[in-house]
Amino acid sequence: MENQKKHVLSEEQLDALAQSLLPAMREFFSSDSGKKIWEEHLREVEQGTDSAA
C-alpha cells in the first residue's frame, strides 16, 4: 500500500461524486444482474466469507 497516493476531496467534491454515481448505481442494483450480485454478497457476508475490504 505504500505506492498508493492519498487524495483529499472537499465535502463539495464528495457530494458531486456521489450525485454523479448514484443514478448509475441505482440502475445497476435494480437490474437482474445487480440483484444477483447483491444477493451473492449478502450470502458471503452471512457465511463470513466476504472478501471485501
Secondary structure as UniProt FT lines:
FT   TURN            2..3
FT   HELIX           11..30
FT   HELIX           32..47
//
